[in-house]
Amino acid sequence: MVIKLDVLGFGAHPDDVEISCGGSIAKLVQQGKKVGLIDLTMGELGTRGSGPLRLIEATAAAEILGVQHRENLQLSDGFFEENQESLIKVIEMIRKYQPDVVLANSVKDRHPDHARGSQLVSRACFLSGLRKIETSIDGLAQEAWRPKAVYHYIQDYYTHPDFVIDVSNFFETKMASIKAYRSQFYDPNSPEPDTPISGSEFFDVLKSRAMDFGRPAGAFLGEGFTVERPPLVDDFFDLA
């Protein structure tokens, strides 16, 4: 079964996509694009909350963003590798949803799962286009499919973006989707240990980052992305 999407966003953990490009996702949905999300792990090693709770929170976040398709591959948080088993699982999702554009984790970041997830998804996008790699879902053989482009969102480590999406009108939706992960972020009544993202100041950090990306590009709030290959345009005015 194929469910054709325009964009498929991958995250090593539930909340990766929301934190880094939730505004862009909400904007795509508002524009009528068909968007899906795939979480590689349940984030079960996170200091606060639990894997099953993160699944519930991820569902709530997807509803806020307006995303209708979200799956979790349940790879091992902190320990998944770029091996054949993991690659096949990602390829199955790419062939199931046949996205034109894939969004993936940062190429380099503080959490090692982010860079590993980035490489895993990027490699799977290429391999998914090879017809001699056979995959199936529910006993039905899948057709080869290679996305037109893979873009990497920017996470904890600052990376100079290759392009910026204006999310000024979608930042509140982004923040609402992040706050759906109630076990992970600021809650003055939570008995859980503090983490680098559990303080109230983390929300200020996210807005500051969005302003940092947006201002040079001429927007109030933006989300930055890096590319694997230069985008092809017809002339200079496509970039104006």
C-alpha positions as a printed NumPy array, in Angstrom:
array([[  0.   ,   0.   ,   0.   ],
       [  1.313,   3.43 ,  -0.969],
       [  0.252,   6.644,   0.769],
       [  1.741,   9.384,  -1.426],
       [  3.092,  12.325,   0.565],
       [  4.821,  15.521,  -0.441],
       [  7.148,  15.664,   2.561],
       [  8.293,  13.03 ,   5.058],
       [ 10.096,  14.23 ,   8.178],
       [ 12.342,  11.877,  10.141],
       [ 13.549,  12.347,  13.702],
       [ 15.835,  10.199,  15.823],
       [ 13.507,  10.931,  18.75 ],
       [  9.94 ,  12.137,  19.166],
       [ 10.154,  15.967,  19.472],
       [ 13.235,  16.339,  17.207],
       [ 11.092,  17.48 ,  14.297],
       [  8.88 ,  19.748,  16.411],
       [ 11.812,  21.536,  18.032],
       [ 13.761,  22.036,  14.828],
       [ 11.214,  22.469,  12.044],
       [  7.74 ,  22.38 ,  13.581],
       [  6.928,  25.772,  12.081],
       [  7.873,  24.603,   8.604],
       [  5.732,  21.485,   9.021],
       [  2.727,  23.531,  10.149],
       [  3.248,  25.891,   7.197],
       [  3.38 ,  23.012,   4.726],
       [  0.131,  21.597,   6.108],
       [ -1.546,  25.006,   5.874],
       [ -0.42 ,  25.212,   2.239],
       [ -2.212,  21.944,   1.545],
       [  0.871,  19.752,   1.342],
       [  0.642,  16.155,   2.504],
       [  3.142,  15.611,   5.321],
       [  4.107,  12.598,   7.414],
       [  6.494,  12.054,  10.32 ],
       [  8.627,   9.036,  11.223],
       [ 10.349,   8.737,  14.606],
       [ 13.249,   6.303,  14.629],
       [ 13.075,   5.603,  18.382],
       [ 10.657,   6.166,  21.242],
       [ 13.217,   8.279,  23.103],
       [ 13.051,   5.755,  25.914],
       [ 16.425,   6.753,  27.346],
       [ 15.3  ,  10.316,  27.987],
       [ 15.791,  11.422,  31.599],
       [ 12.152,  12.442,  31.988],
       [  9.063,  10.474,  31.053],
       [  9.079,   7.111,  29.281],
       [  8.919,   5.603,  25.817],
       [  5.188,   4.802,  25.929],
       [  4.431,   8.292,  27.225],
       [  6.456,   9.844,  24.406],
       [  4.301,   7.943,  21.9  ],
       [  1.184,   9.517,  23.399],
       [  2.78 ,  12.954,  23.382],
       [  3.962,  12.506,  19.781],
       [  0.411,  11.747,  18.675],
       [ -0.836,  14.918,  20.37 ],
       [  1.943,  16.977,  18.775],
       [  1.112,  15.63 ,  15.31 ],
       [ -2.521,  16.636,  15.765],
       [ -1.473,  20.177,  16.675],
       [  0.697,  20.427,  13.558],
       [ -2.089,  18.962,  11.42 ],
       [ -0.053,  15.91 ,  10.402],
       [ -2.194,  12.845,   9.676],
       [  0.516,  10.195,   9.315],
       [  3.076,   9.439,  12.037],
       [  4.878,   6.19 ,  12.767],
       [  7.571,   5.04 ,  15.169],
       [ 10.141,   2.476,  14.02 ],
       [ 11.086,   1.609,  17.629],
       [ 14.799,   1.385,  16.943],
       [ 16.891,   1.294,  20.112],
       [ 17.344,   4.772,  21.57 ],
       [ 21.032,   5.537,  21.987],
       [ 22.12 ,   2.26 ,  20.405],
       [ 20.617,   2.063,  16.911],
       [ 23.195,   1.714,  14.186],
       [ 23.423,   2.38 ,  10.472],
       [ 23.133,  -1.277,   9.571],
       [ 21.086,  -3.336,   7.142],
       [ 18.219,  -3.932,   9.564],
       [ 17.776,  -0.235,  10.336],
       [ 18.225,   0.803,   6.723],
       [ 15.556,  -1.622,   5.54 ],
       [ 13.063,  -0.249,   8.072],
       [ 13.645,   3.294,   6.853],
       [ 13.519,   2.233,   3.2  ],
       [ 10.139,   0.597,   3.847],
       [  8.79 ,   3.935,   5.117],
       [ 10.212,   5.877,   2.168],
       [  8.638,   3.443,  -0.278],
       [  5.361,   3.381,   1.633],
       [  4.946,   7.174,   1.593],
       [  6.917,   8.06 ,  -1.578],
       [  7.829,  11.6  ,  -0.461],
       [  9.278,  14.123,  -2.884],
       [ 11.175,  15.777,  -0.023],
       [ 12.671,  14.19 ,   3.087],
       [ 13.622,  16.153,   6.209],
       [ 16.276,  14.608,   8.45 ],
       [ 18.282,  15.279,  11.595],
       [ 21.301,  17.573,  11.775],
       [ 24.446,  16.282,  10.136],
       [ 26.373,  16.998,  13.368],
       [ 24.977,  17.65 ,  16.831],
       [ 25.405,  17.267,  20.593],
       [ 23.329,  14.081,  20.795],
       [ 25.084,  11.31 ,  18.828],
       [ 21.73 ,   9.85 ,  17.768],
       [ 21.074,  12.982,  15.712],
       [ 24.105,  12.635,  13.455],
       [ 23.626,   8.862,  13.27 ],
       [ 19.96 ,   9.302,  12.358],
       [ 20.911,  11.906,   9.782],
       [ 23.284,   9.544,   8.003],
       [ 20.908,   6.59 ,   8.313],
       [ 18.028,   8.435,   6.646],
       [ 20.222,  10.006,   3.967],
       [ 21.695,   6.643,   2.982],
       [ 18.273,   4.971,   3.024],
       [ 16.917,   7.629,   0.659],
       [ 19.529,   6.637,  -1.903],
       [ 19.184,   2.898,  -1.407],
       [ 15.396,   3.156,  -1.62 ],
       [ 15.787,   3.985,  -5.3  ],
       [ 17.564,   0.713,  -6.077],
       [ 15.021,  -1.769,  -7.417],
       [ 17.187,  -4.788,  -6.591],
       [ 16.692,  -4.068,  -2.895],
       [ 13.443,  -5.9  ,  -2.211],
       [ 11.096,  -4.812,   0.57 ],
       [  7.485,  -5.459,   1.445],
       [  4.835,  -4.344,   3.913],
       [  2.007,  -6.676,   4.943],
       [  3.173,  -9.145,   2.32 ],
       [  2.922,  -6.669,  -0.539],
       [  6.079,  -5.94 ,  -2.522],
       [  7.137,  -2.314,  -2.655],
       [  8.344,  -0.327,  -5.632],
       [ 11.68 ,   1.484,  -5.599],
       [ 11.403,   5.185,  -4.778],
       [ 14.011,   7.902,  -4.327],
       [ 13.065,  11.344,  -2.966],
       [ 14.017,  14.378,  -5.041],
       [ 15.786,  16.077,  -2.14 ],
       [ 16.967,  15.513,   1.438],
       [ 17.172,  18.568,   3.688],
       [ 18.644,  18.545,   7.187],
       [ 17.12 ,  20.684,   9.911],
       [ 19.38 ,  22.335,  12.49 ],
       [ 19.288,  21.279,  16.129],
       [ 21.322,  22.048,  19.242],
       [ 24.636,  22.974,  17.607],
       [ 24.48 ,  26.116,  15.518],
       [ 25.047,  25.472,  11.834],
       [ 24.949,  28.173,   9.204],
       [ 21.816,  27.415,   7.147],
       [ 21.854,  26.977,   3.397],
       [ 18.293,  28.296,   3.288],
       [ 15.678,  29.578,   5.726],
       [ 11.915,  29.069,   5.888],
       [  9.879,  32.019,   7.18 ],
       [  7.782,  30.629,  10.055],
       [  6.765,  33.944,  11.625],
       [  3.06 ,  33.099,  11.339],
       [  3.492,  29.508,  12.504],
       [  5.761,  29.849,  15.5  ],
       [  2.946,  29.627,  18.047],
       [  1.772,  26.373,  16.472],
       [  5.335,  25.077,  16.633],
       [  5.584,  25.961,  20.33 ],
       [  2.236,  24.332,  21.074],
       [  3.422,  21.117,  19.422],
       [  6.614,  21.18 ,  21.509],
       [  4.672,  21.733,  24.713],
       [  2.598,  18.644,  23.885],
       [  5.642,  16.75 ,  25.213],
       [  4.652,  17.728,  28.713],
       [  6.965,  15.222,  30.379],
       [ 10.02 ,  16.689,  28.648],
       [  9.694,  20.429,  28.998],
       [  9.084,  23.034,  31.663],
       [  6.682,  22.033,  34.398],
       [  7.289,  23.666,  37.798],
       [  5.34 ,  20.856,  39.475],
       [  7.272,  17.996,  37.904],
       [  9.194,  15.733,  40.319],
       [ 11.49 ,  14.641,  37.459],
       [ 15.195,  15.667,  37.367],
       [ 16.211,  18.832,  35.558],
       [ 17.619,  18.488,  32.035],
       [ 19.121,  20.929,  29.504],
       [ 15.661,  21.357,  27.924],
       [ 13.381,  21.264,  30.982],
       [ 13.895,  24.859,  32.171],
       [ 11.544,  27.683,  31.169],
       [ 14.475,  29.456,  29.497],
       [ 14.611,  26.75 ,  26.809],
       [ 11.549,  28.26 ,  25.157],
       [ 13.406,  31.599,  25.007],
       [ 16.363,  29.814,  23.404],
       [ 14.096,  28.446,  20.67 ],
       [ 12.671,  31.873,  19.872],
       [ 16.117,  33.449,  19.888],
       [ 17.352,  30.803,  17.45 ],
       [ 14.35 ,  31.451,  15.194],
       [ 15.078,  35.187,  15.26 ],
       [ 18.743,  34.482,  14.537],
       [ 17.831,  32.451,  11.461],
       [ 15.074,  34.779,  10.318],
       [ 16.684,  38.205,  10.572],
       [ 19.456,  37.83 ,   7.94 ],
       [ 16.912,  36.321,   5.54 ],
       [ 14.425,  39.155,   6.004],
       [ 11.946,  37.368,   8.256],
       [ 11.065,  37.85 ,  11.913],
       [ 11.252,  34.135,  12.746],
       [ 12.824,  31.424,  10.637],
       [ 13.937,  27.805,  10.599],
       [ 17.224,  26.887,   8.966],
       [ 18.133,  23.886,   6.844],
       [ 21.225,  22.52 ,   5.147],
       [ 21.316,  20.764,   1.788],
       [ 23.163,  17.738,   0.464],
       [ 23.446,  19.139,  -3.048],
       [ 22.871,  22.63 ,  -4.488],
       [ 19.23 ,  23.258,  -5.412],
       [ 18.708,  23.85 ,  -9.141],
       [ 16.965,  27.112, -10.091],
       [ 16.145,  28.64 , -13.491],
       [ 17.556,  32.092, -12.782],
       [ 18.631,  34.539, -10.081],
       [ 15.079,  35.713,  -9.479],
       [ 14.053,  32.356,  -8.058],
       [ 16.347,  33.258,  -5.161],
       [ 15.289,  36.881,  -4.743]])
